[in-house]
Amino acid sequence: MNPLLNATSFLDGPYTPVTDERTDHCRISGELPDAMRGMFVQNSPNPKLPPIGAYHWFDGDGMVHGVEIQDGKATYRNRWTRTPDLAEEEAAGLALYPGILNPITRRDKDTANTDLCFHNGKLLALWWLGGQPMQLDVPSLETVGAEDFNGTLTCGVAAHPKVDPRTGELLFFDYDPYEAPHMRYGVASPDGRVTNCVDIELGGPSLLHDIAFTPEHTVLLDFPMRWDVERLARGRRRVQFDTEAPARIGLIPRHGSEVRWFEGPACYSYHTVNAWEEGDETVLIACRIDNPMPSVPHDQEPDIPRLTFLRIHPFLHEWRLNRATGQMTERVLDDVPTEFPRINDRFLGVKSRYAYHPRVARARNLVFDALLKYDLEAGANITHEWGPDTIAGEAVFVSDPGRSGEDDGWLCAYATDLRQGETTLRVLDASDLSEVARVHIPRRMPIGFHADWAPIGAPA
């Protein structure tokens, strides 16, 4: 494996931040589909000012990298998301908020650096701990300002809200590790007004990260990886995983307030694939980690990536929640470690056949070296290798407007050749993972988090 993948700092190697904002027209190899009209965007952490103390990948200021595609042409832009906390630091001329590896001296910095979601004609940048959504203009990526859902938002919004493609509703949760209630669940209408927001009682400050939904229920996750309450009280952060406690998956009626919890063996999951209902059963597909906390030094398991205090070894998994009996069953679906899963978003909430997962590379930190397409119906997969010394991020499905099949469309992902220092936007045919085109970005992009597709000219 390329030694560049084994950077010992999140400020080095493929994580090295960029220092400017640019707008560039891009060279294209192959041909972009005429039907592709929109913007592929990816959120990433990119510190604007020198960090205080130890720096973790999760700490950096949000920067969005986007490629606008219209009429077979491509334009690249990158912009910092100018949150109120970043504006405060820019005015002071120095960083004011220490990151998660440092003692807590003030509240956490809301960076909006984690996820992107397109809802009600607006592109929103979101933070993993739960904070103020920030609206970005498309295609300029300039920060419009804080999004308060027409004055109806009374809590934060964490990364990984879900848009129901059939109703247009936004399903979201808020996450607070410090004060109860540690979770809130909400629904926003298609026109951007919060219509339901309720407190969710948990057994403690669980580390929360994603949800799923069906037409009737929203699926909430409460796994036994929690913040150490005593350490938090002393201004220190530490995560604990209780192997004796159950993993809980909850079903809450979309517009309801009461959660029904189902229990299974201890585990953790960062990202869901999809959920749907089959008779009395709710099916959840996600990437499952048996134990997310290291128990041995890294040199004893060097092929399993870590993010400082987290062990990243996830596998495609299925849970079935029987609403008639209250029982939960589960099974592993593959033995290849994958993460950051995506599907054709038109099938969110209903039974889907295909899922697209970056393969976790054997490296010190979390990077992806290939893309897998899972056929959940056939129990098979195909793999697209990005190429020697090349890593890539999350792959987002873009539907072909002239076709209606589940895999009728394209996949977009940023890929970086570590030896050449070049980043390209790869466009693949979603049906067979063959490459359709490459957009040559005139700069190296640092490794980022989650991505989305924003239509151009969508009504606000």
N, C-alpha and C positions, 0 to 999 in steps of 0.2 A: 504494500500500500504506500502511496505517495507520502513521504515524510512531511510534506506541507500540511497534511491533514491532522498531524499530531501537534498542533500549536499548543503551547503551554499557557497561553494567555488569550483571552477573548478580545484583545486589541492587536493580535498578530495574525500572520498567515491569512487564511481565507476570511477571517473575521475583521481584518484591518479596516477601520472606518474610512470613508471618503470625506473630503473637507469642503466640497463646493456643491452648488446646485447648477444643473446644466439643462439645456434644451438642444437636442441634436437630431438632424435627419439621419436615418440609418440605411446602410447598405443591406440588401436582401439577397440571400442565396435561395434558389428555388422560387416558387410563386406563392404569395399569400392568397388564400381563397377570396374570391370577390365578395362572398357573403359575409366575411368577417368585417364587422364594423363596430368598433368599441375600443376599450382600453384594458389591457392586462396590467394589473397593479399588484405590487407585493409590498407588505409592510416589513420594516426592519429596524433593529436598534442601532443608532449611530450617534454617539455622544458629540454634542456641539462644542462643549467646553471640556477641558481636562478633568477627568473624574476625581472624586474625593476617595482616597484609600483604595481598597481592593475593588476591582471592577468585574462584574458578572455580565454575561451576555444579555440577561434580562433587563439590565439597567439603562441601556442607551436611549437617547431621545428618538422618538419615532421619525423615520424617514421613509417616504413612499417612493418606489421606483416604478415607473409606468411606461408602457409602449402603446401609443395611440395608433390604431390600424384603421385606415380608410382608403378605399379605392386602390388596394394593393400596395399602398405606401405605409411607412412606419416612422414615427417620431418618438424619440426617447426623452423623458423628463424625470428628474428627481427633485423632491422638495422635502424639507423638514416640516413636520406637523407642529405648528407653533401653538402649543398648549399654553395656558396661563403660567404653569410652572416653568416652562422654558423661557417665556417672556420675562419672568422675574429674574431668572439667572442671567439672561442676556443684558438686562438693565444693570445688574450688579457687576457684570464682567467676569464672573467666576461661578463654578458649580456650587450650589447650596445644599443639595440633597445627597447624602451618602447612599450607596447602593445596598443590596440585600445581604452582602457579605460583611457589612460594617454595623457597628452599634447604631441603634435607633436614636437619633438626636432630634428629629422632627418627623412629621408624617412622611409616608412614602411619596415619591415623586410620581405624579400621573403623567406618563410619557405618551400614551396612545400608540405604543410601538408594536402591538402584537397582531391584531387582526384587522380585516377590512370587510365591510358589509354594505351592500347596495340595497337600499330600501326607500320607497316613496320618492324615487328620483334623486336620492342623495347618497353619496359615498361617505361612509362613516369610518373613522379610524378609532380603534378600541384598545383598551389596556387589559392585561391578563388578571390583574387584581380587582378590577371593577372600578370604573371612574367615569369621568364626563366624556361622552362621545364627542368627537370633533368632526365637523363636516368639511370635506375637501371638494374643491371645484373640479369638475371634469370637463375638459382634459388638462387644464393648467396645473392641477394638484396643489394650487395655493389654498391655504387654510381660510375657510369662510368664517368659522367660529364654532363655539360650543353649540351642540344640538340639544335642545331641551324639550323636543316633541310638543311644540306649541304651548309651552308652559305647563305641561301635564306630567313631566318626569319628576318624581320625588325621591329617586334613589340613583345609584350609579348603574352602569351597564358594563358587564364583563365581556371579555372576548368570547366568540362563538355563539352569538345569537343566531337564530334560524328564521329564515323567511319562508312561510308556507306558500308555495307557488300557486296553489288553488284559491286561497283566500286573500293573499297579499298581506296577511298579518305578520308582525315581527314578534317572535317569542324570545324572551331574554331573561337573564338572571343577573343579580348583583352579588358581589362576594366581598365580605369584610372579615379578615382574619382576626381582628382585634376586639370587636364588640359584637355582642348578640343583638339581633339575630344575624348569624353569620351568612345567611343566604336570603335573598328575596327573589321572587319570581314575578315576571310581568309580561303583559301582552300589549303591543301597540297596533292600532288599526291601520289599514292600508293608507289612510291619509295622514298618518304620523301623530296619533294621539294615544296616550296610554289609557287603556280601558280596564286594566286589571293589574294590581300590584299587591302582593301578599307576602307576609313574613313566612319563612320556612324554618321550623325548629330542627336543629341538628344536635348531635351529642357533643359537639365541640367545634373548634375552628378547623374544619376539614379543609384540605387543599383542593379546591374545586376548579374545574377547567372547561367543562363542556356539557351540553344537553342534547337531546334528540326529541322527536315528536312523531305522533301519528295524528290522524284526523280527529281523534277523540281526546287524546292525552298528550301531555308533555312529560318526557322522561328525564328525571332528575337523578344525579349520581352523588352518592355519599360513601366514599371509600375510606378505609381506616388509615389514611396518611393525613396526619394532623400537625398543626403547629404546636410546639411545646408552650403551654400557657404560662408556666412559671418563668421560662426564659423570656417570653414576650414582656412580661411584667417588669423584668430587669433590663429591658432595652436590648435584648439579644434575640436572634432568630435561630430556631432549630426545628427541623421537621422530624417527626417520629412516625414509624409504621408499626401498627399493632397486628402481628400475625394471628392473634387469637380472636380479634374482633371481626365481625362479619362485614363483607362488602354489601352495601345497600343500594338498591335501585328502586326509585320511587315513581309512581304514576300519579299525576295530578290532572284533573279535568282542565282542559285548556282555559276555561274562564272560572275555574273553581278555586278553592282555598285549602282543601284537605288532601294530604298526600297518603297514598297507600304504599307502604314499603315492603319490598321483597328482599330476602337475605340469602347470601351465598358465601362461599369461602373467601377469605381475605385476598385482595388483589388491588390493582390500581389501573385506571385508564385515563389517558389524557384526552383522546379524541375519538368521537363516535363516527361511524360510517353512515348509518341510517337506522330507522325503526319503522315498523309497520305492525298491523294486526292481522292474525290468522285465526278466525273463530274466537275461542276464549283466550288465546295466547297473544301477548305482545312480544314481538321479536326485536331484539336489539343487536346490532352488529357494531363492533368497536375493536380497537387495538388494546389488548390486555397485557399488563405486566404482572407477573406472578409476585415479585417483590421489588419495589422501586428503590430500596435502600441498600447500599453496598454493605456486604458483610466481610469482605476480604479486601486487601490492597489491590489496586488496579493492575499491578503487574502480575497478579495471579489469574486475572481474567482480562487480558489486554484487548480481546476482540469485542468486548461489550462496552459501548460508549458510556461516558458519564458527563453530566453537567454539574461539576463540582460535587454537590452532595446528593445527586440523583443518579440512579442507575437506569439506563434506557435500553430495555430489552423486550419490546412489545411484539405480540403476535395477533393475527386476525382471529377473532373470537365471536361466538354467538351465545347470547342468553335468551331463554324463553321464559316469560313470566305468565303463569297460568292464573288468570283473574278469577276463575271459578274455584280453584283449590288453594290459591295463595302460595303455591310452590314455584320455585325457580330452578331451572336446569341450565347447564351450560356445556359448551364443547369448543375445543380449539379447531380452527378451520385450516391452518397452514403452519408450517414450521420455519418459514422465512421471516426474519424480523423486519417489520415495516411500520411506518408512522405517517402522519400528516395525510390521512386518507381523504379522497374526494369522490363524488359521484356526479352524474348528470343531475343538477339541482332540480330539474323538473320532476324528478322522482323522489325527492325528499318527502318522507312521511307515508309513502306507499311502497309496496314490495318492489325492490329493485334487483337487477341481475348482476350489474357490473360495478366494480369499484376500482379506483386507480390509486396505487400506493407507492410512494418512494421507498426504496429498499435501504435499510440502515446499513451503512458501511462499517467495516471493521476498522475502527479508528478510536483515538482518545476521546474525541468529542462527537456530538451528534451531527453527522453529515450523511447525504444520500448519494449513492453511486449508480442507481438504476431505477427504472419505473416498472412496476408490475400492474397488469390488468387482471383482476380477479373475475372469474365467471362463477358466481355463487350458485347458479343453478346446476352447472355441469361439474362443479368442484374442481376447476382447473384454472391455470393462469398462464399468461405469456409475459415475457420480460423484454424490455427495451434497455439495452446498455447505453449509457450516455457517451462512453468512449474512454480511452486511456487517460488517467489523471484528470478526469472530469467529474464534477459533482453538480447536482441540480436541486432545486427547491420543490415546493408543492406544485402539483400539476392541476390546473383548473380546466374543467370541461366547458367548452363553448359550443352551443347547439348550432347546427346547420338549420337556418330558418326554412329551408326548402324541403326538409325531411323530418320525420317524426319518431324514428326508432330511438331506443334508449342510447345506443352508441353511435348515432348519426351526428357527428360533429368532430371537433378537434380538441386537443389538449395543448395547453400552453404552460411552459415552465422555463424559468431562467436557469441556464447551465453555465458553469465557469470552468474553463480549462486552466488548471492550476499552474501548469508549466508555462503556458503562453500568457497567462494573465488576462485572458479575453473572456468576456461574458456574452452569451448569445441568448436570444429568446428562441427556444425550440418550439415548433408547431408540429404536432403529430396527428395522424389520422387516428381517431379514438377506436376505430373498429379493429385495427391490427397493429397499432403503435408504430407504423411506418412514418418516417419523417417527411413532412410536406414542405417545410421552409425553415430557414434560419434568419433571424434578424440580428445583425451584428451591432452590439451596443458599443459605442466608442469609449468605453471605460470598463475597468473591472468593478463588479458589484460585490460588496460583502455579503456573506450568508445572511439570509433574512428569515422571517417567520412565515406568516400566512398571506394568501393571495386571493384575488377575486377578479371578476370580469365586470366592467362597468359599461353599459351601453352608451353610445354617443348620442346626444340629443334626446335623452329620455325626459319625459315631462316631469317637472318638479311638483 
